[in-house]
Structure formats: structure tokens, C-alpha cells
Amino acid sequence: MTNLETSTAPIVADQEGDHYFMVGELTYYLNEFMKSESEFDAVAGIANTGGIGIKVDEANEEVEYTLFTISS
């Protein structure tokens, strides 16, 4: 796994109460992520060659996200 970018983003709620965060112009809803037993709290696949992992900081209402590639 190769990390491409790591940063933080605030967690906000939409009108229905679903929580999400933004990476650039892309929106990621927390319910799109699967719990993980890796270094991340949860992960989601972006393509068959990479994904995004998150660590949720509930106290500060933010996520630390890492975009990564899957290398063989």
C-alpha cells in the first residue's frame, strides 16, 4: 500500500442527518465505509487499484483521511 495523501476534514450533516466529509470537490458519506481492522477505523474502495481510509475523531467532529493505492 502506498499512501498518496493524508489530511483532515470536518464532518458535517446533510438535511436528512447523514454525516459526510469533503475531499476537494468530492463528497464521502460515512455510511459508505466499511469497518476495518487495519490502521484505519474504516475504508472504502475508490477503484480496484486504490481506496480511502479514515480515522474518525468524534470529539472534534472531523476525520483524518488517507488516499492510497494498492500495490502488488
All heavy atoms as TSV, in Angstrom:
chain	resi	resn	atom	element	x	y	z
A	1	MET	N	N	0.848	-1.175	0.000
A	1	MET	CA	C	0.000	0.000	0.000
A	1	MET	C	C	0.892	1.236	0.000
A	1	MET	O	O	1.845	1.330	0.764
A	1	MET	CB	C	-0.899	-0.007	1.243
A	1	MET	CG	C	-1.823	1.172	1.337
A	1	MET	SD	S	-3.023	1.052	2.677
A	1	MET	CE	C	-2.048	1.638	4.042
A	2	THR	N	N	0.566	2.173	-0.871
A	2	THR	CA	C	1.294	3.431	-0.948
A	2	THR	C	C	0.339	4.570	-0.625
A	2	THR	O	O	-0.696	4.709	-1.276
A	2	THR	CB	C	1.866	3.637	-2.363
A	2	THR	OG1	O	2.719	2.538	-2.681
A	2	THR	CG2	C	2.653	4.926	-2.443
A	3	ASN	N	N	0.665	5.355	0.399
A	3	ASN	CA	C	-0.173	6.496	0.759
A	3	ASN	C	C	0.101	7.650	-0.193
A	3	ASN	O	O	1.248	8.020	-0.412
A	3	ASN	CB	C	0.089	6.942	2.194
A	3	ASN	CG	C	-0.368	5.916	3.204
A	3	ASN	OD1	O	-1.140	5.025	2.893
A	3	ASN	ND2	N	0.126	6.029	4.412
A	4	LEU	N	N	-0.973	8.211	-0.748
A	4	LEU	CA	C	-0.840	9.323	-1.678
A	4	LEU	C	C	-1.063	10.674	-1.015
A	4	LEU	O	O	-0.410	11.652	-1.354
A	4	LEU	CB	C	-1.832	9.166	-2.834
A	4	LEU	CG	C	-1.695	7.902	-3.671
A	4	LEU	CD1	C	-2.821	7.822	-4.682
A	4	LEU	CD2	C	-0.350	7.864	-4.351
A	5	GLU	N	N	-2.013	10.718	-0.094
A	5	GLU	CA	C	-2.371	11.985	0.553
A	5	GLU	C	C	-3.026	11.687	1.885
A	5	GLU	O	O	-3.856	10.788	1.987
A	5	GLU	CB	C	-3.348	12.765	-0.329
A	5	GLU	CG	C	-3.882	14.033	0.277
A	5	GLU	CD	C	-4.937	14.720	-0.586
A	5	GLU	OE1	O	-5.102	14.356	-1.757
A	5	GLU	OE2	O	-5.594	15.615	-0.059
A	6	THR	N	N	-2.659	12.441	2.909
A	6	THR	CA	C	-3.300	12.354	4.219
A	6	THR	C	C	-3.633	13.762	4.670
A	6	THR	O	O	-2.801	14.659	4.581
A	6	THR	CB	C	-2.383	11.672	5.250
A	6	THR	OG1	O	-2.093	10.343	4.819
A	6	THR	CG2	C	-3.041	11.618	6.618
A	7	SER	N	N	-4.875	13.946	5.141
A	7	SER	CA	C	-5.308	15.259	5.605
A	7	SER	C	C	-6.510	15.069	6.521
A	7	SER	O	O	-6.952	13.954	6.756
A	7	SER	CB	C	-5.677	16.142	4.409
A	7	SER	OG	O	-5.877	17.474	4.828
A	8	THR	N	N	-7.031	16.174	7.043
A	8	THR	CA	C	-8.230	16.126	7.876
A	8	THR	C	C	-9.338	16.939	7.219
A	8	THR	O	O	-9.073	17.846	6.428
A	8	THR	CB	C	-7.978	16.680	9.287
A	8	THR	OG1	O	-7.504	18.014	9.178
A	8	THR	CG2	C	-6.971	15.839	10.044
A	9	ALA	N	N	-10.565	16.573	7.563
A	9	ALA	CA	C	-11.734	17.280	7.040
A	9	ALA	C	C	-12.829	17.258	8.100
A	9	ALA	O	O	-12.979	16.271	8.825
A	9	ALA	CB	C	-12.239	16.612	5.763
A	10	PRO	N	N	-13.602	18.345	8.218
A	10	PRO	CA	C	-14.701	18.358	9.199
A	10	PRO	C	C	-15.836	17.443	8.758
A	10	PRO	O	O	-16.092	17.273	7.564
A	10	PRO	CB	C	-15.151	19.820	9.199
A	10	PRO	CG	C	-14.709	20.373	7.890
A	10	PRO	CD	C	-13.479	19.617	7.504
A	11	ILE	N	N	-16.502	16.851	9.743
A	11	ILE	CA	C	-17.693	16.043	9.487
A	11	ILE	C	C	-18.906	16.958	9.610
A	11	ILE	O	O	-19.046	17.682	10.594
A	11	ILE	CB	C	-17.813	14.888	10.497
A	11	ILE	CG1	C	-16.611	13.953	10.380
A	11	ILE	CG2	C	-19.119	14.131	10.303
A	11	ILE	CD1	C	-16.548	12.906	11.477
A	12	VAL	N	N	-19.770	16.937	8.621
A	12	VAL	CA	C	-21.000	17.738	8.644
A	12	VAL	C	C	-22.182	16.827	8.331
A	12	VAL	O	O	-22.013	15.706	7.857
A	12	VAL	CB	C	-20.934	18.920	7.648
A	12	VAL	CG1	C	-19.898	19.930	8.074
A	12	VAL	CG2	C	-20.627	18.439	6.254
A	13	ALA	N	N	-23.382	17.304	8.599
A	13	ALA	CA	C	-24.598	16.523	8.345
A	13	ALA	C	C	-25.421	17.199	7.261
A	13	ALA	O	O	-25.502	18.432	7.205
A	13	ALA	CB	C	-25.422	16.397	9.624
A	14	ASP	N	N	-26.045	16.375	6.412
A	14	ASP	CA	C	-26.934	16.936	5.393
A	14	ASP	C	C	-28.328	17.135	5.990
A	14	ASP	O	O	-28.536	16.936	7.192
A	14	ASP	CB	C	-26.947	16.072	4.130
A	14	ASP	CG	C	-27.530	14.677	4.347
A	14	ASP	OD1	O	-28.162	14.426	5.399
A	14	ASP	OD2	O	-27.363	13.833	3.449
A	15	GLN	N	N	-29.290	17.513	5.171
A	15	GLN	CA	C	-30.643	17.809	5.660
A	15	GLN	C	C	-31.334	16.589	6.254
A	15	GLN	O	O	-32.219	16.723	7.090
A	15	GLN	CB	C	-31.488	18.389	4.537
A	15	GLN	CG	C	-31.013	19.753	4.098
A	15	GLN	CD	C	-31.813	20.298	2.927
A	15	GLN	OE1	O	-32.477	19.556	2.203
A	15	GLN	NE2	N	-31.757	21.604	2.739
A	16	GLU	N	N	-30.938	15.385	5.824
A	16	GLU	CA	C	-31.530	14.157	6.369
A	16	GLU	C	C	-30.799	13.651	7.601
A	16	GLU	O	O	-31.173	12.644	8.189
A	16	GLU	CB	C	-31.557	13.051	5.307
A	16	GLU	CG	C	-32.619	13.238	4.230
A	16	GLU	CD	C	-32.125	14.164	3.117
A	16	GLU	OE1	O	-30.929	14.089	2.769
A	16	GLU	OE2	O	-32.938	14.951	2.617
A	17	GLY	N	N	-29.712	14.329	7.987
A	17	GLY	CA	C	-28.948	13.920	9.157
A	17	GLY	C	C	-27.842	12.921	8.852
A	17	GLY	O	O	-27.236	12.380	9.775
A	18	ASP	N	N	-27.579	12.646	7.568
A	18	ASP	CA	C	-26.495	11.747	7.197
A	18	ASP	C	C	-25.176	12.519	7.229
A	18	ASP	O	O	-25.083	13.624	6.697
A	18	ASP	CB	C	-26.726	11.162	5.799
A	18	ASP	CG	C	-27.953	10.267	5.752
A	18	ASP	OD1	O	-28.202	9.545	6.738
A	18	ASP	OD2	O	-28.658	10.295	4.728
A	19	HIS	N	N	-24.167	11.923	7.835
A	19	HIS	CA	C	-22.886	12.608	8.019
A	19	HIS	C	C	-21.935	12.337	6.865
A	19	HIS	O	O	-21.855	11.223	6.361
A	19	HIS	CB	C	-22.265	12.177	9.343
A	19	HIS	CG	C	-23.064	12.648	10.508
A	19	HIS	ND1	N	-24.121	11.943	11.015
A	19	HIS	CD2	C	-22.971	13.780	11.231
A	19	HIS	CE1	C	-24.654	12.617	12.026
A	19	HIS	NE2	N	-23.979	13.735	12.180
A	20	TYR	N	N	-21.194	13.378	6.491
A	20	TYR	CA	C	-20.261	13.273	5.375
A	20	TYR	C	C	-19.089	14.219	5.587
A	20	TYR	O	O	-19.094	15.056	6.482
A	20	TYR	CB	C	-20.955	13.595	4.051
A	20	TYR	CG	C	-21.400	15.036	3.901
A	20	TYR	CD1	C	-20.576	15.964	3.269
A	20	TYR	CD2	C	-22.630	15.470	4.383
A	20	TYR	CE1	C	-20.973	17.288	3.138
A	20	TYR	CE2	C	-23.029	16.784	4.251
A	20	TYR	CZ	C	-22.198	17.698	3.622
A	20	TYR	OH	O	-22.584	19.009	3.492
A	21	PHE	N	N	-18.076	14.053	4.746
A	21	PHE	CA	C	-16.949	14.985	4.709
A	21	PHE	C	C	-16.550	15.177	3.257
A	21	PHE	O	O	-16.921	14.397	2.388
A	21	PHE	CB	C	-15.769	14.491	5.560
A	21	PHE	CG	C	-15.139	13.212	5.088
A	21	PHE	CD1	C	-13.993	13.247	4.295
A	21	PHE	CD2	C	-15.667	11.983	5.430
A	21	PHE	CE1	C	-13.397	12.077	3.862
A	21	PHE	CE2	C	-15.082	10.801	4.995
A	21	PHE	CZ	C	-13.943	10.850	4.208
A	22	MET	N	N	-15.813	16.243	3.005
A	22	MET	CA	C	-15.416	16.594	1.651
A	22	MET	C	C	-13.906	16.437	1.485
A	22	MET	O	O	-13.140	16.781	2.374
A	22	MET	CB	C	-15.786	18.042	1.327
A	22	MET	CG	C	-17.251	18.395	1.486
A	22	MET	SD	S	-18.280	17.776	0.171
A	22	MET	CE	C	-17.675	18.722	-1.227
A	23	VAL	N	N	-13.521	15.916	0.324
A	23	VAL	CA	C	-12.120	15.874	-0.102
A	23	VAL	C	C	-12.087	16.594	-1.435
A	23	VAL	O	O	-12.547	16.067	-2.444
A	23	VAL	CB	C	-11.600	14.430	-0.249
A	23	VAL	CG1	C	-10.164	14.433	-0.773
A	23	VAL	CG2	C	-11.692	13.683	1.068
A	24	GLY	N	N	-11.619	17.822	-1.411
A	24	GLY	CA	C	-11.707	18.647	-2.615
A	24	GLY	C	C	-13.169	18.892	-2.940
A	24	GLY	O	O	-13.929	19.364	-2.099
A	25	GLU	N	N	-13.582	18.521	-4.132
A	25	GLU	CA	C	-14.986	18.674	-4.535
A	25	GLU	C	C	-15.770	17.375	-4.403
A	25	GLU	O	O	-16.940	17.320	-4.775
A	25	GLU	CB	C	-15.054	19.193	-5.968
A	25	GLU	CG	C	-14.488	20.596	-6.114
A	25	GLU	CD	C	-14.619	21.146	-7.528
A	25	GLU	OE1	O	-15.346	20.548	-8.349
A	25	GLU	OE2	O	-13.990	22.165	-7.811
A	26	LEU	N	N	-15.145	16.329	-3.865
A	26	LEU	CA	C	-15.804	15.029	-3.717
A	26	LEU	C	C	-16.400	14.875	-2.325
A	26	LEU	O	O	-15.773	15.226	-1.329
A	26	LEU	CB	C	-14.818	13.897	-3.974
A	26	LEU	CG	C	-14.226	13.823	-5.367
A	26	LEU	CD1	C	-13.159	12.735	-5.425
A	26	LEU	CD2	C	-15.309	13.561	-6.395
A	27	THR	N	N	-17.604	14.324	-2.274
A	27	THR	CA	C	-18.310	14.092	-1.014
A	27	THR	C	C	-18.242	12.618	-0.658
A	27	THR	O	O	-18.510	11.760	-1.490
A	27	THR	CB	C	-19.792	14.501	-1.147
A	27	THR	OG1	O	-19.853	15.876	-1.538
A	27	THR	CG2	C	-20.538	14.313	0.154
A	28	TYR	N	N	-17.875	12.322	0.579
A	28	TYR	CA	C	-17.836	10.954	1.074
A	28	TYR	C	C	-18.749	10.852	2.284
A	28	TYR	O	O	-18.524	11.524	3.294
A	28	TYR	CB	C	-16.416	10.555	1.488
A	28	TYR	CG	C	-15.470	10.431	0.333
A	28	TYR	CD1	C	-14.634	11.486	-0.027
A	28	TYR	CD2	C	-15.405	9.258	-0.409
A	28	TYR	CE1	C	-13.764	11.373	-1.086
A	28	TYR	CE2	C	-14.529	9.144	-1.483
A	28	TYR	CZ	C	-13.720	10.197	-1.811
A	28	TYR	OH	O	-12.856	10.097	-2.866
A	29	TYR	N	N	-19.788	10.025	2.184
A	29	TYR	CA	C	-20.684	9.778	3.311
A	29	TYR	C	C	-20.085	8.691	4.195
A	29	TYR	O	O	-19.538	7.705	3.696
A	29	TYR	CB	C	-22.077	9.373	2.829
A	29	TYR	CG	C	-22.907	10.561	2.419
A	29	TYR	CD1	C	-22.827	11.081	1.136
A	29	TYR	CD2	C	-23.752	11.174	3.333
A	29	TYR	CE1	C	-23.579	12.194	0.764
A	29	TYR	CE2	C	-24.502	12.285	2.973
A	29	TYR	CZ	C	-24.414	12.781	1.688
A	29	TYR	OH	O	-25.157	13.880	1.340
A	30	LEU	N	N	-20.177	8.873	5.496
A	30	LEU	CA	C	-19.585	7.910	6.419
A	30	LEU	C	C	-20.206	6.528	6.275
A	30	LEU	O	O	-19.531	5.520	6.491
A	30	LEU	CB	C	-19.712	8.407	7.862
A	30	LEU	CG	C	-18.931	9.687	8.194
A	30	LEU	CD1	C	-19.113	10.032	9.668
A	30	LEU	CD2	C	-17.465	9.568	7.840
A	31	ASN	N	N	-21.471	6.446	5.874
A	31	ASN	CA	C	-22.113	5.140	5.734
A	31	ASN	C	C	-21.631	4.371	4.500
A	31	ASN	O	O	-22.011	3.230	4.304
A	31	ASN	CB	C	-23.638	5.268	5.734
A	31	ASN	CG	C	-24.179	6.085	4.578
A	31	ASN	OD1	O	-23.421	6.523	3.702
A	31	ASN	ND2	N	-25.477	6.306	4.583
A	32	GLU	N	N	-20.775	4.982	3.671
A	32	GLU	CA	C	-20.182	4.298	2.518
A	32	GLU	C	C	-18.954	3.477	2.918
A	32	GLU	O	O	-18.445	2.704	2.122
A	32	GLU	CB	C	-19.753	5.309	1.455
A	32	GLU	CG	C	-20.883	6.105	0.865
A	32	GLU	CD	C	-20.400	7.211	-0.070
A	32	GLU	OE1	O	-19.207	7.590	0.010
A	32	GLU	OE2	O	-21.203	7.678	-0.867
A	33	PHE	N	N	-18.484	3.640	4.149
A	33	PHE	CA	C	-17.256	2.997	4.595
A	33	PHE	C	C	-17.557	1.717	5.364
A	33	PHE	O	O	-18.575	1.607	6.032
A	33	PHE	CB	C	-16.457	3.956	5.484
A	33	PHE	CG	C	-15.845	5.088	4.721
A	33	PHE	CD1	C	-16.607	6.188	4.352
A	33	PHE	CD2	C	-14.519	5.045	4.351
A	33	PHE	CE1	C	-16.055	7.230	3.630
A	33	PHE	CE2	C	-13.956	6.081	3.621
A	33	PHE	CZ	C	-14.721	7.176	3.261
A	34	MET	N	N	-16.643	0.756	5.254
A	34	MET	CA	C	-16.740	-0.500	5.996
A	34	MET	C	C	-15.717	-0.477	7.118
A	34	MET	O	O	-14.578	-0.030	6.913
A	34	MET	CB	C	-16.448	-1.690	5.078
A	34	MET	CG	C	-17.463	-1.855	3.975
A	34	MET	SD	S	-17.131	-3.297	2.932
A	34	MET	CE	C	-15.502	-2.902	2.292
A	35	LYS	N	N	-16.126	-0.954	8.297
A	35	LYS	CA	C	-15.198	-1.020	9.423
A	35	LYS	C	C	-13.988	-1.853	9.018
A	35	LYS	O	O	-14.099	-2.792	8.246
A	35	LYS	CB	C	-15.871	-1.630	10.642
A	35	LYS	CG	C	-16.892	-0.719	11.272
A	35	LYS	CD	C	-17.364	-1.281	12.605
A	35	LYS	CE	C	-18.463	-0.414	13.150
A	35	LYS	NZ	N	-17.980	0.592	14.049
A	36	SER	N	N	-12.851	-1.468	9.576
A	36	SER	CA	C	-11.594	-2.106	9.193
A	36	SER	C	C	-10.811	-2.510	10.428
A	36	SER	O	O	-10.902	-1.865	11.467
A	36	SER	CB	C	-10.768	-1.124	8.355
A	36	SER	OG	O	-9.485	-1.624	8.118
A	37	GLU	N	N	-10.039	-3.569	10.298
A	37	GLU	CA	C	-9.148	-3.977	11.375
A	37	GLU	C	C	-7.714	-3.619	11.032
A	37	GLU	O	O	-6.770	-4.163	11.590
A	37	GLU	CB	C	-9.310	-5.469	11.644
A	37	GLU	CG	C	-10.699	-5.782	12.179
A	37	GLU	CD	C	-10.843	-7.212	12.645
A	37	GLU	OE1	O	-9.817	-7.881	12.892
A	37	GLU	OE2	O	-11.985	-7.651	12.772
A	38	SER	N	N	-7.555	-2.684	10.110
A	38	SER	CA	C	-6.222	-2.210	9.730
A	38	SER	C	C	-5.894	-0.972	10.561
A	38	SER	O	O	-6.466	-0.742	11.615
A	38	SER	CB	C	-6.195	-1.886	8.237
A	38	SER	OG	O	-7.016	-0.753	7.966
A	39	GLU	N	N	-5.001	-0.172	10.058
A	39	GLU	CA	C	-4.630	1.067	10.751
A	39	GLU	C	C	-5.744	2.108	10.720
A	39	GLU	O	O	-5.692	3.098	11.434
A	39	GLU	CB	C	-3.364	1.652	10.124
A	39	GLU	CG	C	-3.558	2.056	8.666
A	39	GLU	CD	C	-2.267	2.422	7.975
A	39	GLU	OE1	O	-1.878	3.603	8.043
A	39	GLU	OE2	O	-1.663	1.531	7.385
A	40	PHE	N	N	-6.784	1.878	9.907
A	40	PHE	CA	C	-7.901	2.812	9.771
A	40	PHE	C	C	-9.123	2.299	10.527
A	40	PHE	O	O	-9.290	1.105	10.727
A	40	PHE	CB	C	-8.278	2.985	8.300
A	40	PHE	CG	C	-7.132	3.429	7.434
A	40	PHE	CD1	C	-6.570	2.583	6.500
A	40	PHE	CD2	C	-6.604	4.709	7.567
A	40	PHE	CE1	C	-5.515	2.984	5.707
A	40	PHE	CE2	C	-5.548	5.127	6.779
A	40	PHE	CZ	C	-4.994	4.260	5.847
A	41	ASP	N	N	-9.994	3.232	10.935
A	41	ASP	CA	C	-11.268	2.838	11.542
A	41	ASP	C	C	-12.174	2.204	10.498
A	41	ASP	O	O	-12.939	1.292	10.786
A	41	ASP	CB	C	-11.989	4.051	12.142
A	41	ASP	CG	C	-11.238	4.653	13.319
A	41	ASP	OD1	O	-10.451	3.936	13.971
A	41	ASP	OD2	O	-11.441	5.858	13.588
A	42	ALA	N	N	-12.106	2.739	9.257
A	42	ALA	CA	C	-12.958	2.257	8.177
A	42	ALA	C	C	-12.293	2.560	6.835
A	42	ALA	O	O	-11.464	3.469	6.744
A	42	ALA	CB	C	-14.331	2.912	8.239
A	43	VAL	N	N	-12.680	1.800	5.808
A	43	VAL	CA	C	-12.129	2.001	4.470
A	43	VAL	C	C	-13.230	1.920	3.429
A	43	VAL	O	O	-14.293	1.355	3.660
A	43	VAL	CB	C	-11.032	0.964	4.122
A	43	VAL	CG1	C	-9.816	1.110	5.008
A	43	VAL	CG2	C	-11.579	-0.440	4.187
A	44	ALA	N	N	-12.953	2.514	2.278
A	44	ALA	CA	C	-13.843	2.409	1.117
A	44	ALA	C	C	-12.959	2.296	-0.113
A	44	ALA	O	O	-11.892	2.912	-0.193
A	44	ALA	CB	C	-14.758	3.632	0.998
A	45	GLY	N	N	-13.394	1.492	-1.069
A	45	GLY	CA	C	-12.656	1.357	-2.318
A	45	GLY	C	C	-13.059	2.446	-3.285
A	45	GLY	O	O	-14.232	2.777	-3.412
A	46	ILE	N	N	-12.091	3.036	-3.941
A	46	ILE	CA	C	-12.370	4.029	-4.973
A	46	ILE	C	C	-12.320	3.348	-6.334
A	46	ILE	O	O	-13.109	3.629	-7.214
A	46	ILE	CB	C	-11.359	5.191	-4.899
A	46	ILE	CG1	C	-11.529	5.939	-3.584
A	46	ILE	CG2	C	-11.537	6.131	-6.079
A	46	ILE	CD1	C	-10.518	7.039	-3.358
A	47	ALA	N	N	-11.396	2.428	-6.482
A	47	ALA	CA	C	-11.250	1.643	-7.707
A	47	ALA	C	C	-10.577	0.345	-7.299
A	47	ALA	O	O	-10.249	0.146	-6.129
A	47	ALA	CB	C	-10.401	2.408	-8.722
A	48	ASN	N	N	-10.361	-0.539	-8.262
A	48	ASN	CA	C	-9.714	-1.803	-7.900
A	48	ASN	C	C	-8.221	-1.627	-7.625
A	48	ASN	O	O	-7.547	-2.572	-7.274
A	48	ASN	CB	C	-9.942	-2.854	-8.980
A	48	ASN	CG	C	-9.367	-2.442	-10.315
A	48	ASN	OD1	O	-8.903	-1.324	-10.484
A	48	ASN	ND2	N	-9.414	-3.351	-11.270
A	49	THR	N	N	-7.719	-0.419	-7.760
A	49	THR	CA	C	-6.299	-0.160	-7.512
A	49	THR	C	C	-6.054	0.773	-6.331
A	49	THR	O	O	-4.910	1.118	-6.065
A	49	THR	CB	C	-5.642	0.456	-8.765
A	49	THR	OG1	O	-6.324	1.665	-9.089
A	49	THR	CG2	C	-5.691	-0.509	-9.922
A	50	GLY	N	N	-7.087	1.208	-5.636
A	50	GLY	CA	C	-6.873	2.118	-4.525
A	50	GLY	C	C	-8.105	2.317	-3.682
A	50	GLY	O	O	-9.156	1.725	-3.920
A	51	GLY	N	N	-7.964	3.160	-2.671
A	51	GLY	CA	C	-9.080	3.409	-1.781
A	51	GLY	C	C	-8.813	4.601	-0.887
A	51	GLY	O	O	-7.860	5.345	-1.060
A	52	ILE	N	N	-9.694	4.741	0.111
A	52	ILE	CA	C	-9.574	5.806	1.094
A	52	ILE	C	C	-9.844	5.188	2.461
A	52	ILE	O	O	-10.789	4.423	2.642
A	52	ILE	CB	C	-10.541	6.976	0.790
A	52	ILE	CG1	C	-10.371	8.113	1.794
A	52	ILE	CG2	C	-11.979	6.511	0.692
A	52	ILE	CD1	C	-11.124	9.389	1.420
A	53	GLY	N	N	-8.956	5.491	3.401
A	53	GLY	CA	C	-9.112	5.039	4.775
A	53	GLY	C	C	-9.338	6.237	5.670
A	53	GLY	O	O	-8.804	7.314	5.413
A	54	ILE	N	N	-10.141	6.043	6.716
A	54	ILE	CA	C	-10.430	7.158	7.615
A	54	ILE	C	C	-10.228	6.752	9.073
A	54	ILE	O	O	-10.387	5.591	9.438
A	54	ILE	CB	C	-11.858	7.715	7.440
A	54	ILE	CG1	C	-12.917	6.643	7.699
A	54	ILE	CG2	C	-12.026	8.335	6.075
A	54	ILE	CD1	C	-14.345	7.164	7.744
A	55	LYS	N	N	-9.861	7.752	9.863
A	55	LYS	CA	C	-9.848	7.656	11.321
A	55	LYS	C	C	-10.773	8.760	11.805
A	55	LYS	O	O	-10.579	9.923	11.462
A	55	LYS	CB	C	-8.442	7.869	11.872
A	55	LYS	CG	C	-7.456	6.804	11.450
A	55	LYS	CD	C	-6.081	7.104	11.984
A	55	LYS	CE	C	-5.073	6.117	11.460
A	55	LYS	NZ	N	-3.695	6.478	11.849
A	56	VAL	N	N	-11.799	8.396	12.557
A	56	VAL	CA	C	-12.814	9.349	12.991
A	56	VAL	C	C	-12.451	9.909	14.362
A	56	VAL	O	O	-12.172	9.161	15.296
A	56	VAL	CB	C	-14.208	8.686	13.039
A	56	VAL	CG1	C	-15.258	9.666	13.530
A	56	VAL	CG2	C	-14.586	8.129	11.668
A	57	ASP	N	N	-12.458	11.222	14.467
A	57	ASP	CA	C	-12.245	11.934	15.734
A	57	ASP	C	C	-13.600	12.523	16.125
A	57	ASP	O	O	-13.953	13.620	15.697
A	57	ASP	CB	C	-11.189	13.019	15.558
A	57	ASP	CG	C	-10.901	13.783	16.844
A	57	ASP	OD1	O	-11.655	13.636	17.832
A	57	ASP	OD2	O	-9.927	14.546	16.845
A	58	GLU	N	N	-14.370	11.759	16.907
A	58	GLU	CA	C	-15.723	12.191	17.266
A	58	GLU	C	C	-15.723	13.461	18.103
A	58	GLU	O	O	-16.603	14.296	17.964
A	58	GLU	CB	C	-16.454	11.070	18.002
A	58	GLU	CG	C	-16.763	9.880	17.117
A	58	GLU	CD	C	-17.518	8.791	17.863
A	58	GLU	OE1	O	-18.203	9.109	18.863
A	58	GLU	OE2	O	-17.424	7.636	17.436
A	59	ALA	N	N	-14.744	13.609	18.985
A	59	ALA	CA	C	-14.700	14.771	19.871
A	59	ALA	C	C	-14.576	16.073	19.079
A	59	ALA	O	O	-15.211	17.072	19.421
A	59	ALA	CB	C	-13.554	14.639	20.857
A	60	ASN	N	N	-13.773	16.067	18.038
A	60	ASN	CA	C	-13.571	17.275	17.238
A	60	ASN	C	C	-14.409	17.286	15.962
A	60	ASN	O	O	-14.263	18.199	15.146
A	60	ASN	CB	C	-12.082	17.433	16.887
A	60	ASN	CG	C	-11.249	17.704	18.104
A	60	ASN	OD1	O	-11.629	18.496	18.957
A	60	ASN	ND2	N	-10.107	17.050	18.206
A	61	GLU	N	N	-15.242	16.273	15.793
A	61	GLU	CA	C	-16.129	16.143	14.630
A	61	GLU	C	C	-15.362	16.302	13.314
A	61	GLU	O	O	-15.694	17.107	12.457
A	61	GLU	CB	C	-17.287	17.139	14.710
A	61	GLU	CG	C	-18.190	16.885	15.894
A	61	GLU	CD	C	-19.357	17.852	15.979
A	61	GLU	OE1	O	-19.346	18.884	15.281
A	61	GLU	OE2	O	-20.280	17.562	16.744
A	62	GLU	N	N	-14.298	15.475	13.180
A	62	GLU	CA	C	-13.522	15.500	11.952
A	62	GLU	C	C	-12.986	14.105	11.652
A	62	GLU	O	O	-13.005	13.224	12.513
A	62	GLU	CB	C	-12.373	16.502	12.028
A	62	GLU	CG	C	-11.320	16.159	13.052
A	62	GLU	CD	C	-10.219	17.207	13.151
A	62	GLU	OE1	O	-10.400	18.338	12.658
A	62	GLU	OE2	O	-9.173	16.883	13.728
A	63	VAL	N	N	-12.548	13.916	10.427
A	63	VAL	CA	C	-11.896	12.676	10.034
A	63	VAL	C	C	-10.495	12.987	9.535
A	63	VAL	O	O	-10.247	14.048	8.968
A	63	VAL	CB	C	-12.659	11.910	8.931
A	63	VAL	CG1	C	-14.016	11.451	9.413
A	63	VAL	CG2	C	-12.791	12.718	7.666
A	64	GLU	N	N	-9.590	12.059	9.775
A	64	GLU	CA	C	-8.304	12.086	9.111
A	64	GLU	C	C	-8.424	11.044	8.003
A	64	GLU	O	O	-8.719	9.880	8.283
A	64	GLU	CB	C	-7.174	11.710	10.062
A	64	GLU	CG	C	-5.823	11.664	9.388
A	64	GLU	CD	C	-4.710	11.235	10.316
A	64	GLU	OE1	O	-4.509	10.007	10.424
A	64	GLU	OE2	O	-4.094	12.106	10.920
A	65	TYR	N	N	-8.255	11.462	6.781
A	65	TYR	CA	C	-8.393	10.527	5.667
A	65	TYR	C	C	-7.057	10.332	4.976
A	65	TYR	O	O	-6.188	11.191	4.997
A	65	TYR	CB	C	-9.444	11.012	4.663
A	65	TYR	CG	C	-9.083	12.300	3.951
A	65	TYR	CD1	C	-8.319	12.275	2.786
A	65	TYR	CD2	C	-9.502	13.526	4.442
A	65	TYR	CE1	C	-7.984	13.447	2.133
A	65	TYR	CE2	C	-9.174	14.703	3.797
A	65	TYR	CZ	C	-8.420	14.674	2.638
A	65	TYR	OH	O	-8.078	15.832	2.006
A	66	THR	N	N	-6.900	9.138	4.408
A	66	THR	CA	C	-5.705	8.814	3.645
A	66	THR	C	C	-6.137	8.179	2.336
A	66	THR	O	O	-6.851	7.176	2.332
A	66	THR	CB	C	-4.794	7.841	4.416
A	66	THR	OG1	O	-4.407	8.442	5.651
A	66	THR	CG2	C	-3.558	7.478	3.607
A	67	LEU	N	N	-5.726	8.772	1.229
A	67	LEU	CA	C	-5.924	8.168	-0.079
A	67	LEU	C	C	-4.731	7.266	-0.338
A	67	LEU	O	O	-3.586	7.659	-0.088
A	67	LEU	CB	C	-6.009	9.252	-1.161
A	67	LEU	CG	C	-7.167	10.241	-1.011
A	67	LEU	CD1	C	-7.004	11.383	-1.983
A	67	LEU	CD2	C	-8.492	9.547	-1.212
A	68	PHE	N	N	-4.986	6.041	-0.813
A	68	PHE	CA	C	-3.880	5.107	-1.019
A	68	PHE	C	C	-4.081	4.276	-2.275
A	68	PHE	O	O	-5.193	4.181	-2.800
A	68	PHE	CB	C	-3.736	4.177	0.198
A	68	PHE	CG	C	-4.956	3.358	0.505
A	68	PHE	CD1	C	-5.183	2.136	-0.122
A	68	PHE	CD2	C	-5.877	3.787	1.434
A	68	PHE	CE1	C	-6.306	1.375	0.173
A	68	PHE	CE2	C	-7.013	3.037	1.738
A	68	PHE	CZ	C	-7.226	1.832	1.105
A	69	THR	N	N	-2.976	3.737	-2.761
A	69	THR	CA	C	-3.018	2.791	-3.874
A	69	THR	C	C	-2.668	1.425	-3.325
A	69	THR	O	O	-1.980	1.289	-2.311
A	69	THR	CB	C	-2.007	3.145	-4.979
A	69	THR	OG1	O	-0.697	3.126	-4.434
A	69	THR	CG2	C	-2.311	4.504	-5.580
A	70	ILE	N	N	-3.165	0.408	-3.992
A	70	ILE	CA	C	-2.860	-0.963	-3.627
A	70	ILE	C	C	-1.784	-1.447	-4.594
A	70	ILE	O	O	-2.025	-1.547	-5.789
A	70	ILE	CB	C	-4.110	-1.865	-3.715
A	70	ILE	CG1	C	-5.193	-1.321	-2.792
A	70	ILE	CG2	C	-3.757	-3.293	-3.388
A	70	ILE	CD1	C	-6.552	-1.918	-3.016
A	71	SER	N	N	-0.605	-1.672	-4.070
A	71	SER	CA	C	0.492	-2.096	-4.929
A	71	SER	C	C	0.743	-3.581	-4.750
A	71	SER	O	O	0.544	-4.139	-3.674
A	71	SER	CB	C	1.749	-1.283	-4.636
A	71	SER	OG	O	1.997	-1.255	-3.246
A	72	SER	N	N	1.164	-4.208	-5.818
A	72	SER	CA	C	1.413	-5.654	-5.743
A	72	SER	C	C	2.881	-5.964	-5.587
A	72	SER	O	O	3.738	-5.157	-5.632
A	72	SER	CB	C	0.896	-6.329	-6.977
A	72	SER	OG	O	1.333	-5.675	-8.145
